[in-house]
Amino acid sequence: MNRGPLIRGGSIAAGALSLLLLAACGGQTTGSAQEGSDGATAEGYPVTVETLYGDVTIEDEPGNVVALGWSDAETALALGVQPVGVADWQGYGGTGVGPWAADLFEEEPVEVGTMEPNLEAIASLEPDVILDTRSDNSQERHDLLSPVAPVVGPPPGVEVTYGTTWQQQTRQVAQVLGKEEKGEEAVKELEDRFAHIREDNPGFADTTIAVGAYYDGQYGAYVPGDSRVDLLQDLGFQYKSEITEMADGAFYVDLSPERVEVLDADLTVVFPIGDTAEFLHEDPVLQSIPSAEDGRLIILDDPELANAFSSGSTLGISYALDGIVPLAREALAG
């Protein structure tokens, strides 16, 4: 589950010159897609966005947006903006976003890569801005993309890789796109929904929880700062402290078979990545932990629900809550 280096050294050297040439050729003949005939700047611009790598100034309302970070595309779509390029982090194909967001595209975007972005494909789209608000927090990644267009990386203070919260992501993308009011509305709507669920389920607050995945033959645990853990904590659950103490700047820690028992909690949530869930129901290692033996293990069999749970976007989280909350109630009811 560990994400590899974003761009290997050879890729950087090979792509640098052609990237600069493509960037120089793109978009300079007609100006910003949002400029009027007199070249006037859109209201509210320029805007300066604080990021992990320093302030980034967006001179005018972006016309062509490349959404590269995890769920940046879904976040832009929720705000009414259709990216021309997307990173298909969860392997949806097509538009590169979940079914809860796919219909918001009028035209299919170009898929531009995830951990190893296709620099030429990105530059050919003549982007006015590259959204990379939830990523591996790599300065190398930021520096590689910056010659193409202004890059809006994670906000300051994000310490866990891929650890930008859905609130931070929504607000940051909204600021870039000139949709701050709509962004605040989206944040409030989802926060209100979380509050109502907590009110209806006060027992969640007294319940410890652990979240794990099975990937490439090995189990692992998500740590606080990951969007899946954030979702459950927003519901009122308390994350298992032993897992919290295992975190070291990563969003996920591998578990040996002898350590899978760390996933035991009042409630355990596990899902497969790149495989079906059938194995998890039969695996003696997982099924031997106390929460499994007591019926307090939730296995996310539905890939769509697992993807929504992992999305970390307002649209995906809203979809996930419809499935996760009833499953949690049922498991805790015994």
C-alpha positions as CSV (number, residue, x, y, z in Angstrom):
1,M,0.0,0.0,0.0
2,N,3.0,2.3,0.4
3,R,3.0,4.7,-2.5
4,G,6.2,4.7,-4.5
5,P,8.2,7.7,-5.4
6,L,6.2,10.1,-7.5
7,I,8.7,10.6,-10.3
8,R,12.0,8.7,-10.6
9,G,15.1,10.7,-11.3
10,G,15.4,9.7,-15.0
11,S,11.8,10.8,-15.7
12,I,12.6,14.3,-14.4
13,A,15.7,14.7,-16.5
14,A,14.1,13.4,-19.6
15,G,11.0,15.4,-19.4
16,A,12.3,18.8,-18.2
17,L,13.2,20.4,-21.6
18,S,10.2,19.2,-23.5
19,L,7.9,20.2,-20.6
20,L,9.3,23.8,-20.7
21,L,8.8,24.0,-24.5
22,L,5.2,22.7,-24.2
23,A,4.5,25.2,-21.5
24,A,5.9,28.0,-23.5
25,C,3.8,27.1,-26.5
26,G,0.5,26.6,-24.7
27,G,-2.1,29.2,-24.1
28,Q,0.0,32.4,-24.7
29,T,-1.7,33.4,-27.9
30,T,-5.2,33.9,-26.6
31,G,-4.7,34.6,-22.9
32,S,-6.8,33.3,-20.1
33,A,-10.1,31.6,-21.0
34,Q,-11.9,33.8,-18.5
35,E,-10.6,37.1,-19.8
36,G,-13.0,39.5,-21.5
37,S,-12.3,41.0,-24.9
38,D,-10.5,43.9,-23.2
39,G,-8.2,41.5,-21.2
40,A,-9.9,42.5,-17.9
41,T,-9.2,40.3,-14.9
42,A,-12.2,38.5,-13.3
43,E,-13.6,39.9,-10.1
44,G,-11.8,38.6,-7.0
45,Y,-8.5,38.0,-8.8
46,P,-5.6,37.8,-8.4
47,V,-5.9,35.5,-5.4
48,T,-3.0,34.2,-3.3
49,V,-3.3,30.7,-1.9
50,E,-1.2,29.5,1.0
51,T,0.3,26.1,0.4
52,L,2.8,23.7,2.0
53,Y,5.4,25.0,-0.4
54,G,4.7,28.7,-0.1
55,D,2.1,31.2,-1.4
56,V,0.8,30.7,-4.9
57,T,-0.8,33.5,-6.8
58,I,-3.5,32.9,-9.4
59,E,-3.7,35.9,-11.6
60,D,-7.1,35.3,-13.1
61,E,-10.1,33.0,-12.9
62,P,-8.8,29.6,-14.2
63,G,-10.3,28.4,-17.5
64,N,-8.4,25.2,-17.9
65,V,-8.1,23.2,-14.6
66,V,-6.0,20.1,-14.2
67,A,-7.1,18.2,-11.0
68,L,-4.2,16.0,-10.1
69,G,-4.5,15.5,-6.3
70,W,-6.6,12.7,-4.7
71,S,-10.3,13.8,-5.1
72,D,-9.4,17.3,-6.5
73,A,-11.5,16.5,-9.5
74,E,-14.6,15.5,-7.5
75,T,-14.1,18.7,-5.4
76,A,-13.9,20.9,-8.4
77,L,-17.0,19.2,-9.8
78,A,-18.9,19.8,-6.6
79,L,-18.2,23.5,-7.0
80,G,-19.4,23.6,-10.6
81,V,-16.1,23.4,-12.4
82,Q,-15.2,20.7,-14.9
83,P,-11.5,19.9,-15.0
84,V,-10.0,19.3,-18.4
85,G,-7.5,16.8,-16.9
86,V,-7.8,14.4,-14.0
87,A,-5.9,11.8,-12.1
88,D,-7.8,8.5,-11.8
89,W,-6.5,7.5,-8.3
90,Q,-9.1,4.8,-7.7
91,G,-9.1,3.3,-11.1
92,Y,-12.6,4.2,-12.2
93,G,-11.8,4.7,-15.9
94,G,-13.8,7.0,-18.0
95,T,-14.1,10.3,-16.3
96,G,-11.7,9.2,-13.5
97,V,-14.2,10.0,-10.7
98,G,-16.8,8.1,-8.7
99,P,-20.3,7.5,-10.0
100,W,-21.6,10.1,-7.5
101,A,-19.7,12.7,-9.5
102,A,-19.3,11.3,-13.0
103,D,-22.5,12.8,-14.4
104,L,-21.3,16.3,-13.6
105,F,-18.9,16.1,-16.5
106,E,-20.3,17.2,-19.9
107,E,-17.2,16.1,-21.7
108,E,-14.8,13.3,-20.7
109,P,-11.5,14.7,-19.3
110,V,-8.0,13.6,-20.2
111,E,-6.5,11.1,-17.7
112,V,-3.0,12.5,-16.8
113,G,-1.5,10.0,-14.4
114,T,-1.4,9.8,-10.6
115,M,1.9,9.2,-8.8
116,E,3.8,9.7,-12.0
117,P,2.0,12.5,-13.9
118,N,2.2,12.6,-17.6
119,L,3.8,16.0,-18.0
120,E,3.3,16.3,-21.7
121,A,-0.4,15.4,-21.5
122,I,-0.8,18.0,-18.7
123,A,1.1,20.7,-20.7
124,S,-0.9,20.0,-23.8
125,L,-4.1,20.9,-22.0
126,E,-2.7,24.4,-21.4
127,P,-3.8,24.5,-17.8
128,D,-4.3,27.8,-16.0
129,V,-3.8,26.0,-12.7
130,I,-2.9,22.5,-11.4
131,L,-4.7,21.3,-8.3
132,D,-2.6,19.0,-6.2
133,T,-4.1,19.6,-2.8
134,R,-4.0,16.1,-1.5
135,S,-0.8,14.3,-2.5
136,D,2.4,12.8,-1.1
137,N,3.6,16.2,0.1
138,S,6.7,15.9,-2.0
139,Q,8.6,19.1,-2.9
140,E,10.0,17.1,-5.9
141,R,6.5,16.6,-7.2
142,H,5.7,20.3,-6.8
143,D,8.9,21.5,-8.5
144,L,8.3,19.1,-11.4
145,L,4.8,20.4,-12.1
146,S,5.5,24.1,-11.5
147,P,7.0,24.9,-14.9
148,V,3.6,24.0,-16.5
149,A,1.3,26.2,-14.5
150,P,0.7,27.4,-10.9
151,V,0.5,24.4,-8.7
152,V,-1.8,24.5,-5.6
153,G,-0.4,21.9,-3.2
154,P,-1.6,20.9,0.2
155,P,-2.3,23.6,2.7
156,P,0.3,24.5,5.4
157,G,0.4,22.2,8.4
158,V,-0.5,19.0,6.6
159,E,2.0,16.5,8.0
160,V,0.5,13.1,6.9
161,T,0.9,12.2,3.2
162,Y,-2.5,12.5,1.5
163,G,-3.6,14.0,4.7
164,T,-5.5,17.1,3.5
165,T,-8.9,17.0,5.1
166,W,-12.1,17.3,3.1
167,Q,-12.7,20.7,4.6
168,Q,-9.3,22.0,3.8
169,Q,-9.5,20.6,0.2
170,T,-12.9,22.1,-0.4
171,R,-12.0,25.5,0.9
172,Q,-8.6,25.6,-0.9
173,V,-10.1,24.5,-4.3
174,A,-13.0,26.9,-3.8
175,Q,-10.5,29.8,-3.2
176,V,-8.6,28.9,-6.4
177,L,-11.7,28.7,-8.5
178,G,-13.5,31.8,-7.2
179,K,-16.2,29.6,-5.5
180,E,-15.6,30.4,-1.9
181,E,-19.2,30.9,-1.0
182,K,-20.2,27.7,-2.6
183,G,-17.3,25.9,-0.9
184,E,-18.4,27.1,2.5
185,E,-22.0,26.0,1.8
186,A,-20.7,22.5,0.9
187,V,-18.6,22.3,4.1
188,K,-21.5,23.4,6.3
189,E,-23.9,21.0,4.6
190,L,-21.7,18.0,5.2
191,E,-20.7,19.1,8.7
192,D,-24.4,19.5,9.6
193,R,-25.0,16.0,8.4
194,F,-22.2,14.6,10.6
195,A,-23.6,16.5,13.5
196,H,-27.1,15.0,13.0
197,I,-25.7,11.5,12.7
198,R,-23.7,12.0,16.0
199,E,-26.9,13.3,17.7
200,D,-28.8,10.3,16.5
201,N,-26.1,7.8,17.5
202,P,-24.6,9.0,20.8
203,G,-23.0,5.6,21.4
204,F,-20.6,6.2,18.6
205,A,-18.7,8.6,20.9
206,D,-17.9,5.8,23.4
207,T,-16.7,3.4,20.7
208,T,-13.1,2.8,19.5
209,I,-12.6,2.0,15.9
210,A,-9.8,0.7,13.6
211,V,-9.7,0.8,9.8
212,G,-7.7,-1.6,7.7
213,A,-7.2,-2.8,4.2
214,Y,-5.9,-5.9,2.4
215,Y,-3.6,-5.1,-0.5
216,D,-1.2,-7.2,-2.5
217,G,-1.3,-10.1,0.0
218,Q,-0.8,-8.0,3.2
219,Y,-3.0,-6.2,5.7
220,G,-2.4,-2.6,6.8
221,A,-4.0,0.0,9.0
222,Y,-4.9,3.6,8.3
223,V,-3.8,6.2,10.7
224,P,-5.4,9.6,11.9
225,G,-5.0,12.2,9.2
226,D,-6.2,9.7,6.5
227,S,-9.6,10.6,5.0
228,R,-11.2,7.3,6.0
229,V,-10.2,7.8,9.6
230,D,-11.3,11.4,9.5
231,L,-14.8,10.3,8.3
232,L,-15.2,7.9,11.2
233,Q,-13.9,10.4,13.7
234,D,-16.3,13.0,12.3
235,L,-19.1,10.5,13.2
236,G,-17.9,10.6,16.8
237,F,-15.8,7.4,16.9
238,Q,-12.6,7.3,18.9
239,Y,-9.6,5.9,16.9
240,K,-7.6,3.2,18.5
241,S,-4.7,4.8,20.3
242,E,-2.2,2.0,19.5
243,I,-2.6,2.6,15.8
244,T,-2.3,6.3,16.3
245,E,1.0,5.8,18.0
246,M,2.3,3.8,15.0
247,A,2.0,6.8,12.6
248,D,5.2,8.3,11.3
249,G,4.1,10.8,8.7
250,A,2.4,8.1,6.6
251,F,-1.3,7.6,6.1
252,Y,-1.0,3.8,6.3
253,V,1.2,1.3,8.1
254,D,1.8,-2.3,6.9
255,L,0.9,-5.1,9.3
256,S,2.6,-8.5,9.4
257,P,0.3,-11.5,10.0
258,E,1.4,-11.4,13.7
259,R,0.3,-7.8,14.0
260,V,-3.1,-8.0,12.3
261,E,-4.6,-8.2,15.8
262,V,-3.9,-4.5,16.2
263,L,-7.0,-4.0,14.1
264,D,-9.2,-5.3,16.9
265,A,-11.3,-2.5,18.4
266,D,-14.9,-2.0,19.5
267,L,-15.6,-1.7,15.8
268,T,-13.3,-2.8,12.9
269,V,-13.7,-1.8,9.3
270,V,-11.7,-3.6,6.6
271,F,-11.9,-3.6,2.8
272,P,-9.9,-5.1,-0.1
273,I,-7.9,-3.1,-2.6
274,G,-7.7,-4.5,-6.1
275,D,-9.5,-7.7,-5.2
276,T,-12.9,-9.1,-4.0
277,A,-13.8,-9.3,-0.4
278,E,-14.5,-13.0,-0.4
279,F,-11.0,-13.8,1.0
280,L,-11.5,-11.5,4.0
281,H,-14.6,-13.4,5.1
282,E,-12.6,-16.7,5.1
283,D,-9.2,-15.6,6.2
284,P,-8.4,-17.2,9.6
285,V,-6.0,-14.4,10.5
286,L,-8.6,-11.7,10.2
287,Q,-11.4,-13.7,11.5
288,S,-9.6,-14.6,14.6
289,I,-9.4,-11.1,16.0
290,P,-11.9,-10.5,18.8
291,S,-14.0,-7.9,16.9
292,A,-14.5,-10.5,14.1
293,E,-15.4,-13.3,16.5
294,D,-17.9,-11.0,18.3
295,G,-19.6,-9.8,15.0
296,R,-18.1,-6.3,15.3
297,L,-16.1,-6.5,12.0
298,I,-17.5,-4.6,9.0
299,I,-16.1,-5.9,5.7
300,L,-16.9,-3.5,2.9
301,D,-18.0,-6.0,0.1
302,D,-19.4,-3.3,-2.2
303,P,-16.5,-1.8,-4.2
304,E,-18.6,1.3,-4.8
305,L,-19.1,1.9,-1.1
306,A,-15.4,1.2,-0.4
307,N,-14.4,3.7,-3.0
308,A,-16.8,6.3,-1.6
309,F,-15.4,5.6,1.8
310,S,-11.9,6.2,0.5
311,S,-12.7,9.2,-1.7
312,G,-12.3,12.0,0.9
313,S,-14.5,14.3,-1.2
314,T,-17.8,15.9,-0.1
315,L,-19.7,14.0,-2.8
316,G,-18.1,10.7,-2.0
317,I,-18.4,11.1,1.7
318,S,-22.1,11.9,1.4
319,Y,-22.5,8.7,-0.6
320,A,-20.5,6.7,1.9
321,L,-22.5,7.8,4.9
322,D,-25.6,6.2,3.4
323,G,-23.9,2.8,3.6
324,I,-21.4,3.1,6.5
325,V,-23.8,4.4,9.2
326,P,-26.3,1.6,8.9
327,L,-23.5,-1.0,8.9
328,A,-22.0,0.5,12.0
329,R,-25.3,0.5,13.8
330,E,-26.0,-3.1,12.9
331,A,-22.5,-4.3,14.0
332,L,-22.7,-2.5,17.3
333,A,-26.2,-3.7,18.0
334,G,-24.9,-7.2,18.2
